[in-house]
Amino acid sequence: MRIWDVDPAILCRVHLLGEHRELHAIWVVLTQQRSGYSRHPETRRWQGKLRALHARHEALVQEMERRGYRHASPLDAALATGSAVQDEWVDSLDRQFDLLREKPCECLRDRPLTTP
């Protein structure tokens, strides 16, 4: 389970869509007080930061739509409470870029190295 902190434009199709799916799982755990993955470090870093998680979702959706994907799973903005800033990381941004470079996919290929 991972929510990247990099610009969604640098993610390959698999990682973009995978992050979107995992973000929805974290959203459900946090907004519906579900126990699954509630202790996972990725879930815990978003506790109290649903506005930031909602913003990340919107950035993913924007990139998905830019690539021609249809998005049909909006998040309830009324539940987007807490901090609008994510300032905790499971891995540093540098480490996230390293992890993406190590993957056998198209992440980072011919794309700018920027943060959101």
Order of alpha helices (4+ residues) and beta strands (2+ residues): alpha-alpha-alpha-alpha
